[in-house]
Amino acid sequence: MMESQNENTGLRSAVTTPKVWFITGTSRGFGRVWTEAALSRGDKVAATARKLESIADLNEKYGENVLTLELDVTNREQVRATVAQAHAHFGRLDVVLNNAGYSLVATIEEASADDIRALYETNILGPVAVIQAALPLLREQGSGHILGTSSNLGHVTLPVIGYYASSKWAFEAIHESLAAEIEQFGIHVTIIEPGAYATEFGSQESLKFSQGLDIYGHYKQEFFGTLRGLERGNPNATPEALFKIVDAPQPPLRVFLGSHNLPGVRKVYAERLATWEAWEAVSIAAQG
């Protein structure tokens, strides 16, 4: 069918063929906002969360357009079964959105191997499991769009949450390689890179703390004081950007969400280029 949109709301009219989404981490934050926005514009969503009761209200609000499923992305067998169930229920998957994740709060010295491993299980191996489960289905369709929620910290880093930033750097590299590999199948990839937003991402459920060392106590207090002073965006302003991306015939590989990301990244990359250029003679000499 032909698509039409209300210019004032960005929501589709009744003549549009709805998209089918598979979204992880829908109990709060961006996952919840994007799930409800997609459903409100008439799309269908397989909404997943670690605790099914946290998204049970979606069934009452959106009826047959939503399928709520329990999913721990670190459980590969459950991921495979859940993706297959969503596909069988709706008959196809148009958008697969990896959104589940959390941040580890620790200096590089403080974090234990178990802390780091658990972070990567959720932030890296979980999304990979979803992608690997969905790809055969999307290839068979000959279409699809894989989205991943990264961060502006996929390009820059900060102290105290360096391991979280490192997981996003890895997340970005995986998706960039993926985009090149599956373009031949008619499947798109987009990395969504939000800046600071007023979501529940700072809640106890989305932050985990390593056992701290006293020597870093004051440093971390100052760091969090700086974070509290950041201007935060309105998460409810983001769905229209997401819809423009998934509705585009040729969607971008990367999109920032928020007004502060590009200036910050531009500054960091300028500094990196200046350093590489300053050391260019040493680099060239090392070629042999």
C-alpha positions as CSV (number, residue, x, y, z in Angstrom):
1,M,0.0,0.0,0.0
2,M,1.0,3.6,-0.4
3,E,2.3,5.3,2.7
4,S,0.9,8.5,4.0
5,Q,1.7,10.4,7.2
6,N,0.1,13.1,9.2
7,E,2.5,16.0,8.9
8,N,1.7,17.3,12.4
9,T,2.1,14.0,14.3
10,G,4.3,11.9,12.1
11,L,1.9,9.0,12.6
12,R,0.8,6.9,9.7
13,S,-2.7,7.0,8.3
14,A,-4.8,3.8,8.1
15,V,-3.8,3.1,4.5
16,T,-0.2,2.2,5.4
17,T,1.0,-1.4,5.7
18,P,2.3,-1.5,9.3
19,K,5.8,-2.6,10.1
20,V,6.5,-5.5,12.4
21,W,9.2,-4.7,15.1
22,F,11.1,-7.0,17.4
23,I,12.5,-4.9,20.3
24,T,14.5,-5.9,23.3
25,G,14.6,-4.1,26.6
26,T,11.1,-2.6,26.4
27,S,10.3,-2.3,30.1
28,R,11.7,1.2,30.5
29,G,13.7,4.0,28.8
30,F,14.0,4.3,25.1
31,G,12.8,0.7,24.6
32,R,9.5,1.6,26.2
33,V,9.1,4.9,24.5
34,W,9.9,3.5,21.0
35,T,7.6,0.5,21.6
36,E,4.6,2.6,22.5
37,A,5.3,5.1,19.7
38,A,5.5,2.3,17.1
39,L,2.3,0.8,18.4
40,S,0.6,4.2,18.5
41,R,1.3,4.8,14.8
42,G,-0.3,1.4,13.9
43,D,2.8,-0.8,13.7
44,K,3.0,-4.2,15.3
45,V,5.6,-5.0,18.0
46,A,7.1,-8.1,19.6
47,A,8.1,-6.5,22.9
48,T,10.5,-8.3,25.1
49,A,11.8,-7.8,28.6
50,R,13.5,-9.9,31.3
51,K,10.4,-9.7,33.5
52,L,7.1,-10.3,31.6
53,E,5.1,-8.5,34.2
54,S,7.0,-5.3,33.5
55,I,5.4,-5.0,30.0
56,A,2.1,-6.8,30.7
57,D,0.1,-3.5,30.5
58,L,1.0,-3.3,26.8
59,N,-1.5,-6.1,26.1
60,E,-4.4,-4.2,27.5
61,K,-3.5,-1.0,25.7
62,Y,-2.6,-2.3,22.3
63,G,-4.3,-5.7,22.0
64,E,-3.4,-7.9,19.1
65,N,-0.8,-5.5,17.7
66,V,1.6,-6.4,20.5
67,L,3.1,-9.7,21.5
68,T,4.8,-9.5,24.9
69,L,7.6,-12.0,25.5
70,E,10.0,-12.8,28.3
71,L,13.6,-12.6,27.2
72,D,17.0,-12.6,28.8
73,V,19.3,-11.8,25.9
74,T,22.2,-13.6,27.6
75,N,20.3,-16.9,27.2
76,R,21.0,-17.9,23.5
77,E,18.5,-20.7,23.4
78,Q,15.8,-18.4,24.7
79,V,16.8,-15.7,22.2
80,R,16.5,-18.2,19.3
81,A,13.1,-19.4,20.5
82,T,11.7,-16.0,21.2
83,V,12.8,-14.5,17.8
84,A,11.2,-17.6,16.1
85,Q,8.0,-17.2,18.1
86,A,7.7,-13.5,17.2
87,H,8.3,-14.3,13.5
88,A,5.7,-17.1,13.5
89,H,3.2,-15.0,15.3
90,F,3.3,-12.0,12.9
91,G,4.5,-13.8,9.8
92,R,7.5,-11.5,9.3
93,L,9.9,-9.1,11.0
94,D,10.7,-5.8,9.4
95,V,12.7,-4.1,12.2
96,V,14.9,-5.9,14.7
97,L,15.9,-3.4,17.4
98,N,18.6,-4.4,20.0
99,N,18.0,-2.1,22.9
100,A,18.7,-4.1,26.0
101,G,21.8,-3.1,27.9
102,Y,23.3,-1.6,31.1
103,S,26.3,0.4,32.3
104,L,29.0,-0.7,34.6
105,V,30.3,1.9,36.9
106,A,33.9,1.3,37.8
107,T,37.4,2.7,37.1
108,I,39.6,0.4,35.0
109,E,41.4,-0.8,38.1
110,E,38.3,-1.6,40.1
111,A,36.3,-3.8,37.8
112,S,36.6,-7.6,38.3
113,A,36.8,-10.0,35.4
114,D,33.3,-11.2,36.3
115,D,31.9,-7.7,36.2
116,I,33.4,-7.1,32.7
117,R,32.3,-10.5,31.5
118,A,28.7,-9.9,32.6
119,L,28.6,-6.5,30.9
120,Y,29.8,-8.0,27.6
121,E,27.3,-10.9,27.9
122,T,24.4,-8.4,27.9
123,N,25.8,-5.5,25.8
124,I,27.6,-7.5,23.1
125,L,26.9,-11.2,23.1
126,G,23.2,-10.6,23.7
127,P,22.6,-8.4,20.6
128,V,24.8,-10.8,18.6
129,A,22.5,-13.7,19.6
130,V,19.5,-11.7,18.5
131,I,21.1,-10.8,15.2
132,Q,22.2,-14.4,14.5
133,A,18.7,-15.7,15.3
134,A,17.0,-13.1,13.1
135,L,19.3,-13.1,10.0
136,P,18.1,-16.4,8.5
137,L,14.5,-15.1,8.7
138,L,15.3,-11.7,7.2
139,R,17.4,-13.3,4.4
140,E,14.4,-15.6,3.5
141,Q,12.2,-12.4,3.4
142,G,14.8,-10.6,1.3
143,S,14.3,-7.5,3.5
144,G,14.7,-6.2,7.0
145,H,16.3,-3.5,9.1
146,I,18.6,-4.2,12.0
147,L,18.9,-1.4,14.5
148,G,21.1,-1.2,17.5
149,T,21.1,1.2,20.4
150,S,24.6,2.4,20.9
151,S,25.6,5.8,22.3
152,N,27.8,8.8,21.6
153,L,30.2,6.8,23.8
154,G,30.6,4.5,20.8
155,H,33.0,7.2,19.5
156,V,34.4,8.9,22.7
157,T,34.9,7.7,26.2
158,L,34.7,8.9,29.7
159,P,36.4,7.9,33.0
160,V,34.5,5.7,35.4
161,I,32.3,4.2,32.7
162,G,35.2,3.2,30.4
163,Y,34.1,-0.5,30.3
164,Y,30.6,0.5,29.2
165,A,32.1,2.8,26.5
166,S,34.3,-0.1,25.4
167,S,31.2,-2.3,24.9
168,K,29.7,0.4,22.7
169,W,32.9,0.7,20.6
170,A,32.7,-3.1,20.1
171,F,29.0,-2.8,19.3
172,E,29.7,-0.2,16.7
173,A,32.4,-2.3,15.0
174,I,30.2,-5.4,14.9
175,H,27.3,-3.5,13.3
176,E,29.6,-1.7,10.8
177,S,31.0,-5.1,9.6
178,L,27.5,-6.6,9.6
179,A,26.2,-3.8,7.4
180,A,28.8,-4.6,4.7
181,E,28.2,-8.3,5.0
182,I,24.4,-8.3,4.6
183,E,23.8,-5.5,2.2
184,Q,23.8,-8.1,-0.5
185,F,20.6,-9.6,1.0
186,G,18.6,-6.4,0.9
187,I,18.9,-6.0,4.7
188,H,19.8,-2.6,6.2
189,V,21.7,-1.8,9.4
190,T,21.5,1.4,11.5
191,I,23.3,2.3,14.7
192,I,21.3,4.6,16.9
193,E,23.6,6.8,19.0
194,P,21.8,8.8,21.8
195,G,23.5,11.4,23.9
196,A,22.4,12.2,27.4
197,Y,18.6,11.8,27.9
198,A,16.2,11.9,30.8
199,T,15.5,8.2,30.8
200,E,15.7,5.6,33.5
201,F,19.2,4.7,32.3
202,G,20.6,6.0,35.5
203,S,18.4,3.8,37.7
204,Q,19.7,0.9,39.8
205,E,18.4,-1.6,37.2
206,S,20.5,0.0,34.4
207,L,23.6,0.7,36.4
208,K,25.8,-1.9,38.1
209,F,28.7,-0.9,40.4
210,S,31.9,-2.7,40.9
211,Q,33.4,-2.9,44.4
212,G,35.1,0.5,44.8
213,L,38.5,1.4,46.0
214,D,38.8,4.3,48.4
215,I,41.4,6.1,46.4
216,Y,38.9,6.7,43.6
217,G,36.1,7.8,45.9
218,H,36.5,11.6,45.5
219,Y,37.3,11.3,41.8
220,K,34.0,9.5,41.2
221,Q,32.0,11.9,43.2
222,E,33.3,14.8,41.1
223,F,32.6,12.8,37.9
224,F,29.0,12.1,38.9
225,G,28.6,15.7,39.9
226,T,29.6,16.7,36.4
227,L,27.2,14.2,34.9
228,R,24.3,15.5,36.9
229,G,24.9,18.9,35.4
230,L,24.5,17.7,31.8
231,E,21.6,19.0,29.8
232,R,19.4,16.0,29.0
233,G,17.1,15.5,26.1
234,N,13.5,14.5,26.1
235,P,13.2,10.8,25.2
236,N,9.6,11.4,23.9
237,A,11.1,13.6,21.2
238,T,13.0,10.7,19.7
239,P,10.4,8.5,18.0
240,E,10.0,10.7,15.0
241,A,13.7,10.4,14.2
242,L,13.5,6.6,14.5
243,F,10.5,6.5,12.2
244,K,12.3,8.6,9.6
245,I,15.2,6.1,9.7
246,V,13.1,2.9,9.4
247,D,10.9,4.4,6.7
248,A,13.8,5.7,4.6
249,P,14.5,3.7,1.4
250,Q,18.3,4.1,2.0
251,P,18.7,4.5,5.8
252,P,22.0,5.7,7.3
253,L,24.5,3.4,9.0
254,R,24.7,5.8,12.0
255,V,22.5,8.5,13.4
256,F,23.0,10.6,16.5
257,L,20.1,11.5,18.8
258,G,20.5,14.8,20.5
259,S,22.1,18.1,19.8
260,H,25.4,17.8,21.7
261,N,26.8,14.6,20.1
262,L,28.2,15.9,16.8
263,P,30.1,18.9,18.3
264,G,31.7,16.7,20.9
265,V,32.7,14.0,18.5
266,R,33.9,16.5,16.0
267,K,36.3,17.9,18.6
268,V,37.6,14.5,19.7
269,Y,38.3,13.4,16.1
270,A,40.0,16.7,15.3
271,E,42.3,16.0,18.3
272,R,43.0,12.4,17.1
273,L,43.8,13.5,13.6
274,A,46.2,16.2,15.0
275,T,48.0,13.6,17.0
276,W,48.3,11.1,14.2
277,E,49.6,13.9,11.9
278,A,52.1,15.1,14.4
279,W,53.5,11.6,14.7
280,E,53.2,10.8,11.0
281,A,57.0,10.8,10.3
282,V,57.4,8.2,13.1
283,S,54.6,6.1,11.7
284,I,56.0,6.2,8.1
285,A,59.5,5.3,9.3
286,A,58.0,2.2,11.0
287,Q,56.8,0.9,7.6
288,G,60.4,-0.2,6.9
